[in-house]
Amino acid sequence: MHEMGKVLVIMGILIAVVGGLLWAGVGRGLLGRLPGDIQYARGNVRFFFPLMTCILLSLVLSLLLWLLRKF
């Protein structure tokens, strides 16, 4: 149980830090506007699929979870 508590505290701190950064506006111009994000607009139709943003977030979260599993 001691290890589970440590993991929960670390994840809570990380969530708070990321939330604070997003609240402050850090990354506002970066996420969702990466090369490879699909945007289509014609007339009344707008389609947006952040493909590269999803891949980047997946890589970062996978690395983070892998590091947490090592400890």
C-alpha beads as a LAMMPS data file, in Angstrom:
LAMMPS data file: protein, C-alpha beads

71 atoms
70 bonds

1 atom types
1 bond types

-500.0 500.0 xlo xhi
-500.0 500.0 ylo yhi
-500.0 500.0 zlo zhi

Masses

1 110.0

Atoms # bond

1 1 1 0.000 0.000 0.000
2 1 1 2.915 2.340 0.642
3 1 1 3.909 2.281 -3.055
4 1 1 0.341 3.025 -4.179
5 1 1 0.269 6.098 -1.942
6 1 1 3.526 7.368 -3.409
7 1 1 2.235 6.912 -6.954
8 1 1 -1.016 8.727 -6.157
9 1 1 0.843 11.669 -4.602
10 1 1 3.201 11.958 -7.593
11 1 1 0.319 11.784 -10.074
12 1 1 -1.607 14.394 -8.078
13 1 1 1.339 16.768 -8.114
14 1 1 1.824 16.251 -11.861
15 1 1 -1.850 16.897 -12.551
16 1 1 -1.722 20.075 -10.444
17 1 1 1.405 21.317 -12.258
18 1 1 -0.043 20.611 -15.713
19 1 1 -3.333 22.224 -14.702
20 1 1 -1.515 25.311 -13.448
21 1 1 0.478 25.599 -16.662
22 1 1 -2.637 25.251 -18.801
23 1 1 -4.479 27.769 -16.637
24 1 1 -1.601 30.223 -17.071
25 1 1 -1.827 29.848 -20.851
26 1 1 1.405 27.938 -21.461
27 1 1 1.078 25.874 -24.614
28 1 1 -2.002 27.719 -25.834
29 1 1 -0.525 28.314 -29.260
30 1 1 1.203 24.942 -29.579
31 1 1 -1.277 22.160 -28.894
32 1 1 -3.789 21.693 -31.663
33 1 1 -1.717 23.590 -34.201
34 1 1 1.122 21.162 -34.855
35 1 1 2.152 20.182 -38.379
36 1 1 0.119 17.095 -39.175
37 1 1 -3.067 18.238 -37.443
38 1 1 -5.886 17.977 -39.966
39 1 1 -8.016 21.077 -40.534
40 1 1 -10.686 21.414 -43.200
41 1 1 -13.019 24.359 -43.675
42 1 1 -15.349 25.049 -46.568
43 1 1 -18.490 27.119 -46.314
44 1 1 -20.459 26.047 -43.244
45 1 1 -18.444 22.878 -42.688
46 1 1 -15.437 22.826 -40.363
47 1 1 -13.535 19.667 -39.485
48 1 1 -10.573 19.488 -37.154
49 1 1 -8.665 16.368 -36.089
50 1 1 -5.490 16.956 -34.024
51 1 1 -3.626 13.861 -35.234
52 1 1 -0.072 14.907 -34.320
53 1 1 -1.232 16.389 -31.024
54 1 1 -2.823 13.035 -30.116
55 1 1 0.351 11.164 -31.068
56 1 1 2.543 13.548 -29.071
57 1 1 0.315 13.314 -25.987
58 1 1 0.242 9.539 -26.292
59 1 1 4.048 9.379 -26.376
60 1 1 4.417 11.704 -23.386
61 1 1 1.840 9.815 -21.311
62 1 1 3.348 6.452 -22.253
63 1 1 6.798 7.641 -21.186
64 1 1 5.409 9.057 -17.947
65 1 1 3.572 5.846 -17.068
66 1 1 6.636 3.776 -17.950
67 1 1 8.758 5.910 -15.616
68 1 1 6.180 5.629 -12.824
69 1 1 6.113 1.864 -13.205
70 1 1 9.903 1.704 -12.749
71 1 1 9.674 3.297 -9.254

Bonds

1 1 1 2
2 1 2 3
3 1 3 4
4 1 4 5
5 1 5 6
6 1 6 7
7 1 7 8
8 1 8 9
9 1 9 10
10 1 10 11
11 1 11 12
12 1 12 13
13 1 13 14
14 1 14 15
15 1 15 16
16 1 16 17
17 1 17 18
18 1 18 19
19 1 19 20
20 1 20 21
21 1 21 22
22 1 22 23
23 1 23 24
24 1 24 25
25 1 25 26
26 1 26 27
27 1 27 28
28 1 28 29
29 1 29 30
30 1 30 31
31 1 31 32
32 1 32 33
33 1 33 34
34 1 34 35
35 1 35 36
36 1 36 37
37 1 37 38
38 1 38 39
39 1 39 40
40 1 40 41
41 1 41 42
42 1 42 43
43 1 43 44
44 1 44 45
45 1 45 46
46 1 46 47
47 1 47 48
48 1 48 49
49 1 49 50
50 1 50 51
51 1 51 52
52 1 52 53
53 1 53 54
54 1 54 55
55 1 55 56
56 1 56 57
57 1 57 58
58 1 58 59
59 1 59 60
60 1 60 61
61 1 61 62
62 1 62 63
63 1 63 64
64 1 64 65
65 1 65 66
66 1 66 67
67 1 67 68
68 1 68 69
69 1 69 70
70 1 70 71
